[in-house]
Amino acid sequence: MSRFRVIDAFTDRPFAGNPAAVMLLDGPYDEAWAQQVAAEFNLSETAFIVPDGDTADYALRWFTPSVEVALCGHATLAAAHALVEDGVDGPIRFATRSSGVLTVTPREGRLWMDFPANTPTPERFEGLAEALGAAPVWTGTAGTCDILVEVADARTVRGITPDMAALSALDCRGVIVTARADEGSPDACVSRFFAPRVGVPEDPVTGSAHTVIAPYWARRLKQNAFTAFQCSARGGRLYLEMPPAAPDRVFIGGSAVTVSEGDLRG
């Protein structure tokens, strides 16, 4: 049997934010089994962590119900939360297959992830406006193979009902839709994230998407620190910092809540 937890990330209350399953394993595991486990949980991500005494404290991988992904923010936050609950002191270093060593540090009552920043560059995409049902103000791509789309306002972001089949045809992991937050909001920007091509029609709260959102809005707003709200049905708030001394990094802060735990018998 293998121990698991389901943890809601980027929230301080249950049944909000983005749920991730976290598998706490003692040693090596089979990739095909991991993919079956992720399909069984049927959450946007399942994280697998094992002790790693070579380059980091733990090895970390992420699986959607259908594929392994190169980077996942909310499942990294959930994995760190599970370890902190078990008494592990931070900072916690995770060795990953495609994103190097990621460090998570408890600070100011939150967990802060040190991620590579992915500054988007302008690019146009045939059929994107039709797939979203909204007119883009700006479009571009970033290192995570995501498309970033700025639209007119927060109301447009909240109201989008995309054509998932059309989005699946785009050559990207997913599509980030963003805009400035409403006037008077505590947040600087809002977003939603659609990734039907990797088995996630809409992700509730996406840490990796904010490695693109953070440098984009930091430059636009001329701010190095601000909050962002992902306005999915569950919703979640992210705290973003772009340190001037390390312009290629972004610190993403958030909270997490364990909602269930047990033993997987398969």
Number of C-alpha atoms within 10 A of each C-alpha: 9 12 14 20 22 23 28 29 34 33 22 17 14 15 16 20 30 27 29 28 28 27 25 18 15 12 10 10 11 7 12 8 11 21 18 16 19 26 19 11 15 17 19 29 30 33 25 23 25 19 17 16 10 9 13 18 18 18 22 24 24 27 27 25 21 17 15 17 15 15 23 21 22 31 31 29 27 30 30 29 25 22 16 16 11 9 9 12 12 15 17 20 21 26 23 19 14 10 14 15 19 19 20 24 18 19 12 8 9 19 24 25 27 19 23 20 25 24 20 21 13 12 12 13 12 8 13 21 13 13 18 20 15 19 14 17 12 14 19 17 22 20 14 21 14 23 29 27 26 22 20 15 16 20 14 17 25 18 10 13 12 18 14 16 12 15 23 20 12 17 12 17 20 25 24 24 27 30 23 22 19 14 9 7 10 12 17 20 22 24 28 24 24 25 20 20 20 19 19 20 18 19 24 24 32 26 25 22 26 26 28 24 28 29 25 19 22 17 12 10 14 10 14 17 17 18 17 23 22 27 20 20 14 15 19 23 21 24 20 24 21 22 13 9 7 10 13 15 20 25 24 27 25 25 24 26 21 21 13 11 14 11 11 12 7 8
